[in-house]
């Protein structure tokens, strides 16, 4: 039986670009990992090897660096929009561009005050330290008419040392877990949220402000929810973003339960009053769900590793 070509794309993955903006003596850093994926009229390159419609992946890499200079990097989302628009509108065979971006945050190092004995300490505004493991993410997709922007974060580790319970669950012959009425609740947040901005005619969101506010609402909901289950906490986190940010229609959350188990100290003649825990990295409970604005269809993939 003859074969046919199915869905396909190509591009340059993980282009690391660091942009330094020098505002006098004060410098600013944007540190991105940019992956470009293009699709369109690419049948012949697969069937016959003809590269007539192929923009080299090396060119896409060069474009990332050139655009960092030409347009600057106001935000991961805006940078991705510039790239996606360029590839689709400048190359007729290219019908769809998907730009995936990870952003690594840098924090300015706080120096000694102006009265310090260290000369010039108050003038240092160009030294930074990489923040923790949290990574900001963005995916921008453009098909020549419609846009889809999905922003998010991953590896954001959070913990509540109290105000969490887990009891009343189904028990069978294999159940050994004891009910908990005061436990540690810890997780590593993987979140994606989809904007309802879809067209150049629509007013652009303030990407930097929107990200900061969505992140704030995720954290506040985690901290302020008296949790009877991690599922309940997840729903409150997603709902807080939807209810607080009108530009967001969908939130997809993946929360691995970072279990903390009380250590048995009785063999040592000690009583463990919710003080000493063993932190287990695996196996772990994995709680995932999508929270949607009423009337909106889900579009963020369930398998977030492929986002």
NUKERO-905759 format. One record per residue (C-alpha): residue in three letters; x, y, z. Coordinates in steps of 0.2 Angstrom, whole numbers, padded with zeros to 4 digits, always signed. Example, Ala and Ser with C-alpha at 12.3 -4.5 7.8 and 13.67 -1.06 7.14 Angstrom:
BEGIN
ALA+0062-0022+0039
SER+0068-0005+0036
END
This chain:
BEGIN
UNK+0000+0000+0000
UNK+0007+0018-0004
UNK+0011+0029+0010
UNK+0007+0047+0013
UNK+0015+0061+0023
UNK+0007+0066+0039
UNK+0009+0081+0050
UNK+0027+0088+0050
UNK+0037+0103+0055
UNK+0055+0108+0057
UNK+0066+0121+0065
UNK+0080+0126+0076
UNK+0078+0121+0095
UNK+0085+0129+0110
UNK+0093+0144+0104
UNK+0101+0152+0119
UNK+0100+0171+0118
UNK+0105+0184+0132
UNK+0101+0202+0129
UNK+0109+0215+0139
UNK+0101+0232+0139
UNK+0112+0246+0145
UNK+0102+0261+0152
UNK+0117+0271+0157
UNK+0125+0263+0172
UNK+0110+0252+0175
UNK+0109+0236+0165
UNK+0095+0224+0162
UNK+0096+0206+0157
UNK+0084+0195+0147
UNK+0090+0177+0146
UNK+0080+0166+0134
UNK+0080+0148+0127
UNK+0070+0150+0110
UNK+0064+0135+0100
UNK+0057+0139+0082
UNK+0046+0126+0073
UNK+0039+0129+0056
UNK+0026+0120+0045
UNK+0018+0123+0028
UNK+0021+0117+0010
UNK+0035+0104+0014
UNK+0029+0089+0005
UNK+0042+0089-0008
UNK+0057+0090+0004
UNK+0051+0074+0011
UNK+0046+0065-0005
UNK+0060+0070-0017
UNK+0073+0079-0006
UNK+0069+0096-0015
UNK+0074+0110-0003
UNK+0065+0124-0014
UNK+0053+0128+0000
UNK+0065+0125+0015
UNK+0071+0140+0025
UNK+0087+0133+0033
UNK+0086+0130+0052
UNK+0103+0140+0053
UNK+0093+0155+0046
UNK+0080+0153+0060
UNK+0094+0153+0073
UNK+0102+0169+0065
UNK+0085+0177+0065
UNK+0083+0175+0084
UNK+0099+0184+0087
UNK+0096+0197+0074
UNK+0079+0201+0081
UNK+0086+0202+0099
UNK+0096+0217+0092
UNK+0083+0224+0081
UNK+0068+0223+0092
UNK+0075+0220+0109
UNK+0067+0208+0121
UNK+0052+0217+0130
UNK+0045+0201+0135
UNK+0046+0183+0130
UNK+0028+0184+0123
UNK+0032+0199+0112
UNK+0048+0193+0106
UNK+0039+0177+0101
UNK+0026+0187+0092
UNK+0039+0196+0082
UNK+0047+0180+0077
UNK+0031+0170+0072
UNK+0025+0185+0062
UNK+0041+0186+0052
UNK+0042+0168+0047
UNK+0024+0167+0042
UNK+0023+0183+0032
UNK+0041+0183+0024
UNK+0041+0165+0017
UNK+0026+0160+0006
UNK+0028+0141+0009
UNK+0028+0143+0028
UNK+0010+0143+0034
UNK+0012+0141+0053
UNK+0026+0146+0066
UNK+0027+0140+0083
UNK+0039+0148+0095
UNK+0043+0141+0112
UNK+0052+0151+0125
UNK+0060+0147+0142
UNK+0065+0163+0152
UNK+0078+0162+0166
UNK+0076+0176+0178
UNK+0091+0186+0185
UNK+0090+0196+0201
UNK+0100+0211+0204
UNK+0113+0209+0218
UNK+0110+0221+0232
UNK+0126+0230+0236
UNK+0132+0240+0251
UNK+0123+0256+0255
UNK+0130+0273+0250
UNK+0138+0275+0267
UNK+0148+0259+0266
UNK+0167+0259+0267
UNK+0167+0251+0250
UNK+0170+0264+0237
UNK+0158+0264+0223
UNK+0146+0251+0231
UNK+0131+0262+0228
UNK+0135+0264+0210
UNK+0135+0245+0205
UNK+0120+0241+0195
UNK+0126+0228+0183
UNK+0128+0213+0195
UNK+0115+0199+0195
UNK+0112+0182+0203
UNK+0102+0168+0194
UNK+0086+0165+0204
UNK+0081+0148+0209
UNK+0075+0133+0198
UNK+0059+0142+0192
UNK+0058+0144+0174
UNK+0045+0155+0164
UNK+0038+0148+0148
UNK+0029+0155+0133
UNK+0023+0147+0117
UNK+0017+0158+0103
UNK+0008+0151+0087
UNK+0003+0160+0072
UNK-0005+0153+0056
UNK-0006+0170+0046
UNK-0022+0175+0053
UNK-0024+0169+0071
UNK-0013+0170+0086
UNK-0012+0158+0101
UNK-0001+0163+0116
UNK+0001+0151+0131
UNK+0012+0158+0145
UNK+0017+0148+0161
UNK+0030+0143+0173
UNK+0038+0127+0179
UNK+0048+0120+0193
UNK+0041+0133+0206
UNK+0042+0123+0222
UNK+0030+0129+0236
UNK+0025+0122+0253
UNK+0012+0125+0267
UNK+0018+0118+0283
UNK+0001+0117+0290
UNK-0018+0120+0285
UNK-0018+0104+0275
UNK-0028+0088+0279
UNK-0031+0072+0270
UNK-0044+0060+0276
UNK-0061+0052+0272
UNK-0054+0043+0256
UNK-0058+0026+0249
UNK-0050+0012+0259
UNK-0048-0006+0253
UNK-0037-0021+0258
UNK-0021-0013+0251
UNK-0023+0004+0260
UNK-0010+0008+0273
UNK-0010+0027+0272
UNK-0015+0034+0289
UNK-0028+0049+0289
UNK-0019+0066+0291
UNK-0027+0081+0300
UNK-0012+0092+0300
UNK+0001+0088+0286
UNK+0014+0097+0275
UNK+0008+0101+0258
UNK+0022+0104+0245
UNK+0022+0103+0227
UNK+0032+0109+0211
UNK+0020+0120+0201
UNK+0019+0117+0182
UNK+0006+0130+0176
UNK+0001+0136+0158
UNK-0012+0149+0155
UNK-0019+0153+0138
UNK-0024+0171+0133
UNK-0039+0176+0124
UNK-0029+0187+0113
UNK-0030+0180+0095
UNK-0029+0194+0082
UNK-0018+0209+0078
UNK-0034+0219+0079
UNK-0036+0215+0097
UNK-0027+0226+0110
UNK-0011+0217+0116
UNK-0010+0212+0134
UNK+0004+0219+0145
UNK+0014+0203+0145
UNK+0026+0207+0159
UNK+0012+0213+0171
UNK+0000+0199+0166
UNK+0013+0186+0170
UNK+0018+0194+0187
UNK+0000+0195+0192
UNK-0005+0177+0187
UNK+0010+0171+0196
UNK+0005+0181+0211
UNK-0013+0174+0211
UNK-0006+0156+0209
UNK+0005+0158+0225
UNK-0009+0168+0235
UNK-0022+0155+0231
UNK-0010+0141+0237
UNK-0006+0150+0253
UNK-0023+0155+0257
UNK-0033+0139+0254
UNK-0036+0128+0269
UNK-0033+0112+0259
UNK-0043+0096+0261
UNK-0035+0089+0245
UNK-0022+0094+0233
UNK-0036+0094+0220
UNK-0045+0107+0229
UNK-0029+0118+0230
UNK-0026+0116+0212
UNK-0044+0121+0207
UNK-0043+0137+0219
UNK-0026+0141+0210
UNK-0033+0140+0193
UNK-0049+0149+0198
UNK-0040+0163+0206
UNK-0031+0167+0190
UNK-0046+0166+0179
UNK-0057+0177+0190
UNK-0043+0190+0192
UNK-0036+0191+0175
UNK-0049+0195+0161
UNK-0036+0191+0148
UNK-0034+0173+0153
UNK-0047+0160+0147
UNK-0039+0143+0152
UNK-0026+0137+0165
UNK-0018+0120+0165
UNK-0010+0114+0181
UNK+0001+0099+0185
UNK+0005+0097+0203
UNK+0016+0083+0209
UNK+0013+0080+0227
UNK+0030+0081+0236
UNK+0027+0070+0250
UNK+0033+0073+0268
UNK+0032+0059+0280
UNK+0034+0060+0299
UNK+0049+0051+0305
UNK+0046+0038+0318
UNK+0057+0044+0333
UNK+0050+0032+0346
UNK+0065+0020+0345
UNK+0076+0034+0351
UNK+0064+0038+0365
UNK+0058+0054+0357
UNK+0041+0061+0352
UNK+0039+0068+0335
UNK+0026+0082+0336
UNK+0024+0086+0318
UNK+0042+0093+0318
UNK+0054+0080+0309
UNK+0049+0074+0292
UNK+0057+0063+0278
UNK+0055+0071+0261
UNK+0052+0058+0248
UNK+0056+0062+0230
UNK+0047+0047+0222
UNK+0035+0039+0220
UNK+0024+0054+0220
UNK+0006+0058+0218
UNK+0003+0068+0202
UNK-0013+0079+0201
UNK-0017+0088+0185
UNK-0032+0097+0179
UNK-0038+0112+0168
UNK-0048+0126+0174
UNK-0058+0136+0161
UNK-0068+0152+0160
UNK-0087+0146+0158
UNK-0091+0143+0140
UNK-0073+0141+0134
UNK-0066+0125+0126
UNK-0050+0118+0132
UNK-0035+0120+0120
UNK-0019+0117+0131
UNK-0013+0100+0128
UNK-0015+0087+0143
UNK+0002+0081+0140
UNK+0011+0097+0146
UNK+0028+0090+0141
UNK+0024+0092+0123
UNK+0017+0110+0125
END
